[in-house]
Amino acid sequence: MRSYRRHRLVVPVLLCALALLAARPATAPEEPGNGTDTGLSAEVARLYEEAAVATQQYEAGRAEAEEQRGEAQRAEALLDAQRRHIAVLQEDLGRIARAQYRSSGGLPVAAHMILAGSPDGLMRGQHAFAQADLAVNNAISKNRRAEARLAADEAKAAARWQALEKRNAQLAGLKADIEQKLESARVRLQGQADAAVSAGACRGAVRLDQPEKGFSDGDWVAPVETYELSASYGSGGARWSHRHTGQDFAVPIGTPVRAVGTGRVVRVSCGGAFGIEIVLKHAGGYYTQYAHLASVAVDQGELVSPGQWIGQSGTTGNSTGPHLHFEARVTPETGSAVNPVSWLAARGVSL
C-alpha cells in the first residue's frame, strides 16, 4: 500500500521563482560543502527545501502552460465553429438565390413588375429575398468580426503558452541543478554517517533551522512529510531475525525526520543493526524510535515538540536502501514494539 503526504509550501509568484531560488543565500553558519558536519547537514536540509520549492514551481508552470495551451485550442475550436456557421449561411443564401432565379425565370425586376399579375405578390417576394440577403450579409459581417477577434485572442493565448513553456524550461533546468547538488550532498552526508557508525561514536547534534510547524503540544504527526510506505510491521524477510518490528518510510537520504509528538530524547546512539538512531519518550509511557539516520539534530535529554526536525534520514546500519525505520514501543528497548500504524492512527495520524 502506498501513501503520500505533500509539503504545505506557499507557492510564490511564478515569474519570481527563478530570482528567488537562484539568489537565495545559504543559511548554514559555515560555508556549505566545506566538509564540516554542520555545514553539510545544513546544506542538505536547505537543498531539500529548495528542491521541493523548485518542483512545486515547475509543476505550477506546467499546469499554467497547459491551461494556456487549452485556451488556444478552445479559441481554434470556436473559430472552426464560426467558419462552419458562415458556410451554412452562405449555402442558405445560395439556395435562396437559386430558388428566386428559377421562380423569376432570370428576368430583370422591372420585367417581372410589368408581367406580374399582382404587383403586391411580386414586391412581397422581392422583399423576402432582400430581407434574407440582408440577414445573411449581416451574419457574415458579424462572424467575420468575431473571427478576427477570436484569431487575435488565439494568437495571444498561443504567445502566452510559448512564453510559459520557455519559462518552464528554465525552471526545469534550475530544478535539475538543485537536485544534482542535493544528490551530491546526500552522498557526502551518508559517508560521514557511515564513518560515525563504523567508529561507534555519534558526532553530536547538528542543529538545523526549524520550519514553521503550526503544531501544538497535543498534536501528533507522521515522522516524515512526504514518503512511500515500504516494509510494514510484522512482515517477514531474511533481513530480520523474526518479524519486522516497525514501519519503514521510503525517503531519500537527508530527508528531515520529525518528532511525531511531544517527548524527551532518551537515546541517541550509533552502531549496530539500527545504525544511527534516536528514541523519544512520550506521555503515557510510550516510546518512538527513528533509525538508520544520516544525522541527528537533538541531544540526549532534550525536550522536543511535535513536527520538530530531530534528524535526517539515511541508510546506516542493517539497511538495504535509504529509508526511515519507525517504531512505537512500550519500553525504550528493542522487543517491546507495537504496531506503529495503529498506534499513530489512534492519535489521529493516518498513514
N, C-alpha and C positions, 0 to 999 in steps of 0.2 A: 504493500500500500504506500502510495506517495502522498506527501503533504507539503504544502508550500506556505511560506509567510513572506510578505513583501515589506521592504523598508518603507516607513512612512516619512518620506522625504518631501520637503517643499520644492516643487519644480520651479526654478527661476525662469524668467522670460527667455524664450528660445534664442533670440538674437543676441543675448548677453552671455550665452553659455560658454562660448569659446574664450571670451575675455576673462570671465570669472574663473574658469578652470585653469587656463594657461597662466594666469597671473597670481594664482593662489599661492601664498608663501608656505613653506614648511613650518609646522607648529612644534616640531621637536626642539628641545633645548639645545641639542647638539646637531651638527650637520649630518643629514641623512646619508647613509652609506659609508660612514667613516669607520664602521666595524664595531662601534660600541653597542652594548646591549640596549641601552635606552634609545639611541638614535635609530637602530634597525627596527625595533619593535614599534616605535612611533611612526617610522616611515611606512611600515606595512599597514598599520591602522589607518594612517592618512590616505595612502593609496587605495586601500579597501573602500573607504568612503567615496573617494573621487571616482573610482571605477563604477560604483553604484550610481552616483550622480550622472556620470557620462553615459551610462547605459540608459538611464531614465530619459536623459535629454535626447539621446539617439532615437529611442522608441517614440518619444513625443514628436520628434521631427519626422519620423517615418509616417506616423499617423496623420500629421498635418499635410504632408506631401500627398498621401493617398486621398485625403479629403479634397485637396485642390485638383488632383487628377480626376476624381469623381465629378467635381463641378464642371470641369472641361468636357468630360464625356456626356454629362447631362445637358450641357449647352449644345453640344453637337447633335444629340438626340432630338432636342427641341427644334433645332434648325431643320433637321430632316423632316420632322412632322409638319413644320410650316411649309416646307417645299412641297410635300405631298398634298397639303391643303390647297396651295396655289395651283398645282397641276390639276386637281379636281375642279376648281373653279374655272380654269381655262378650258377644260374639256366641256364643262357645262355651257360655257359661253359659246363654244364651237357648235354644240348641238342646237342651241337656240338659234344661232345664225343660220345653220344649215336648214333647220325647220322653217325659218322665216323665208329663206330663199326659195325653198320648194313650194311653199304656200303662195308666194307672191310671183312666182314664175320668173324671177330675176329682173322684173321691170322696175324702172325708177319709181320713187314715191309719187311724183307728180302724175305719172301714168296711172298708177293704182287709184289715185284720187279721182281721175277722170272716169275710170272704168268701174270703180267701186259702186255696188248697188246701194251701199249705205255708208256715207262718209263717217258716221259715228263709229261704225264697226271697224272701218279702216284705221281711224285715229286711235281706237282702243288697242288694236293690235300693235300699231307703231309705238304707242305709249308704253305698252307692256314690254316690248323689245328694248326700248330706250331705258326703261327702269332696270331691266335685267342687266343690260350692258353697263349702266352706271354702277349698279351694285357690285358687279364683278370687278370693274376697274377700281372702285374704292377698296374692295377687299385685297386686290393685288397690290395697290399702293400701300395699304396698311401693312400687309405682310412683308413687303419689301423693306419698309422701315424697320419692322420687327426683326427681319433677317439681318439687316445691317447692325442693329443694336445687339442682337444675340452674337453675331460674329465678333463684335468688339469685346463683349463680355467673355466669349470663349478665348480670345487672344489674351485677355488679361489673366484669366484663370490658368491658361497654359504657361504664361510667363511666370506667374506666381509659383506654379508647381515646379518649373525648371529651376527657379531660384532656391526653392526649398530642397530640391534634390541636390543641388550644389552644396548648400549649407549642410545637408545631412551627410554628404561625403566627407566634409571637413570634420563633422562630429564623429563619424566612424573612424577617421584617422586618429583623432585625439583619443577616442576610446581604446583603440588598439595600442596606442603608445603607452597609455596609463596601464593597461593590462599587462603589457610586456614588462614594464618596470616593476609592477606588482609581483609578477611571477618570479622575476629575478630576486626580489627582496624576500619572497617567501622561501626560496631555496636557501638563501643565506641564513634566514631565521631558523629554519629546520636544522641546518648544520650546527648552529650554536646549541640548539636544544639537544641534538644527538650527543654532542660533546659533553653537555652537562649530565645527561643520563649515564653516559659511559663512565664519567668520573664519580657518579653517585652524589653529586653536590649541586644543589639548586643555586642559581645565580642571584636569587633575591627578587623582590618585587620590581617590576618595570612599570612605572606609573604611566598611564595613558590618559589623554584628555577625554573626559567622560561626555557622552552625548546628552542632549536634553531628553530625559526619560519620560517624564509625565506620569510616573507611578508613585503610589503612596505606600506606606509601610505594610499595609494589609494586602497588597496586591501580590499576585503570582503570575509569572511569565514563563515562556519557553526558554530554554537555555541558550538558543541562538535564534536570530530573527528569520533568516532565510535558509532553507535546508531541504534535504530529502531524507526521509526515514530509511534506514538500511536495516541492519540486524536488530531484531526485536527481543524483548525479554522472554527468556525460556527457550529460545531457539537452539538447536543443536548444531554441532560442527566440530571439525578437527582442531580448530583454534582454541577451543575451551575444554577444560578437563571434564566438566559435567554439562551444564546448560549456561547459555548466555545470561548474565546477571543484570544487564542494563538495557537501555535503548540507545542505539547508535544513530547519530545525525551526520549524514554525509555532507561535509562542508570543506571548502578549500583551506589550505594552511594559512594561518594568520587571521581567520575569521574571529571577530570578537565573541567571547563567551560570557554569558550573563549569569548573575546570581538569580535563581528562579524566585527567590523571596528573601525577606529579611532574615539575616543569620549572622553567625560568627565563624570565622575561619578557624577550624580546629586542626587542620593538617595541610601542609604544603610539602610535597616530597618529590624526589626524582629517583629514577631507577626502578627495576622490577618490571613486571608484566604491564603495569599501567603507565609506565614512563613518567612524565611529569603530571602530577595530579593535585587537585585541591578538594578538600572535604569541608563542607559547611554544616553547622548545626542550626536547626530551626526550632521554633516554638513547637511544643507538643512532643518533643523527644525524637524528632525525625532528623535525618542527615541526608545530604545530597553530595554526590561525588562527580567530579569533572575530570576526565582522564585523557591521556595521550596528547597533552597540550604541547605547544611550542614555547610558550612563555606564561608567566604568572604576573598579575598586576596587583596582588594583595600580599600581605604578610600574615603569618600565623597570629591568631588572637584578634585580628581586625574585625570590626563590625561592618557588614555590608548591607546594601539596600536592594530592593527588587529592581532588576534591569541593569544593575551596575556591572560594568566590564571588569571581570576578575581575572581574565587571561585571554590567550589566543589559542585557537585550535591548532593541532599539528598531527603528527603520526609517530610519536615516540613510543617506546616500549613494544609490547606484542601487538603490532598494528600492521595491517596489510595495505593501508592507504589512508589518506587524510580523512579524519572524522573526529567527532566528539563522542566519547563514551560517557553516558549519563546514567547514574544510579540514584535511587531513593532507598534509604536504609533505615532500620530501627536502631542501629548502633553505628559508630564510625568505622567499623571493621568490615572487611570482606566476608561474605557469607550470610549477611543479615538483610539482603536486598528484598524489596517488594517490587511489584510491577510498577515501573515509573510512569507509564502511560495512564494507568488507572489512578495512580497517586496524584498526578497533575490534573487529571480530569475532575477528581473530587474537589480540586481547588479552583476550578473554573478555566483550566487551560486545556484546550482541545488540540491535539497534535494531528 
